[in-house]
Amino acid sequence: MRVPSEQPIPGVQNCLEEAVQRLRPTNEAKLWISSRTDSGVHAMCNSAHLDIQRKEGMLPFSEEVLVGALNFHLKGQPIR
């Protein structure tokens, strides 16, 4: 569930979307989360869908590269 940006504690989706934007996609990359969690409930094994496009001439991200890049940009976030 996306938390309104004026709230002091970011939601999981907020953190993931910020990390995705740091990958500089050419499209407006949007996450579709498989389910939502209530406050204080872990989101382990939750899945998400993402369509991300890269600049022309660049190969698509492999699964390993995408996961590694997102984890890199999520360092310091409480959702890893």
C-alpha positions as CSV (number, residue, x, y, z in Angstrom):
1,M,0.0,0.0,0.0
2,R,1.4,3.4,-1.0
3,V,1.7,5.7,2.0
4,P,0.9,9.4,1.2
5,S,4.3,11.2,0.9
6,E,3.5,13.7,3.7
7,Q,3.6,10.9,6.2
8,P,7.0,10.6,8.0
9,I,7.3,6.8,7.6
10,P,7.5,5.6,4.0
11,G,5.7,2.5,3.0
12,V,7.3,-0.5,1.2
13,Q,5.9,0.6,-2.1
14,N,7.2,4.1,-1.7
15,C,10.7,2.8,-1.0
16,L,10.6,0.4,-4.0
17,E,9.3,3.0,-6.4
18,E,12.1,5.4,-5.3
19,A,14.7,2.7,-5.9
20,V,13.2,1.9,-9.3
21,Q,13.4,5.6,-10.3
22,R,17.1,5.6,-9.5
23,L,17.6,3.0,-12.3
24,R,16.6,5.8,-14.7
25,P,13.9,4.0,-16.7
26,T,12.6,5.7,-19.9
27,N,9.0,4.9,-18.9
28,E,7.0,5.8,-15.8
29,A,7.8,2.6,-14.0
30,K,4.9,1.6,-11.7
31,L,4.8,-1.3,-9.3
32,W,1.8,-3.5,-8.9
33,I,2.0,-5.2,-5.5
34,S,0.3,-8.6,-5.1
35,S,-1.3,-7.8,-1.8
36,R,-1.2,-5.2,1.0
37,T,-0.1,-5.5,4.6
38,D,-1.3,-3.7,7.6
39,S,1.0,-1.6,9.8
40,G,3.4,-3.8,11.8
41,V,2.9,-6.8,9.6
42,H,5.8,-8.2,7.6
43,A,5.6,-8.4,3.8
44,M,7.9,-11.4,3.4
45,C,7.2,-13.5,0.2
46,N,5.1,-10.7,-1.2
47,S,5.5,-10.2,-4.9
48,A,5.3,-7.3,-7.3
49,H,5.1,-6.7,-11.0
50,L,7.2,-4.0,-12.7
51,D,7.4,-2.9,-16.3
52,I,10.7,-1.1,-16.8
53,Q,12.2,0.2,-20.1
54,R,15.8,1.2,-20.7
55,K,17.3,3.6,-23.2
56,E,17.4,2.5,-26.8
57,G,20.3,0.2,-27.4
58,M,20.6,-1.0,-23.8
59,L,19.8,-4.6,-23.0
60,P,17.0,-5.4,-20.7
61,F,17.9,-6.0,-17.0
62,S,18.4,-9.6,-16.2
63,E,16.6,-10.8,-13.0
64,E,19.9,-11.0,-11.1
65,V,21.0,-7.5,-12.2
66,L,17.6,-5.9,-11.4
67,V,17.4,-7.5,-7.9
68,G,21.0,-6.5,-7.1
69,A,20.5,-2.9,-8.3
70,L,17.2,-2.5,-6.4
71,N,18.8,-4.0,-3.2
72,F,21.8,-1.6,-3.7
73,H,19.4,1.4,-3.8
74,L,17.4,0.1,-0.9
75,K,20.4,0.1,1.5
76,G,19.6,2.0,4.6
77,Q,15.8,1.4,4.1
78,P,14.0,-0.6,6.8
79,I,12.4,-2.9,4.2
80,R,15.3,-5.0,3.0
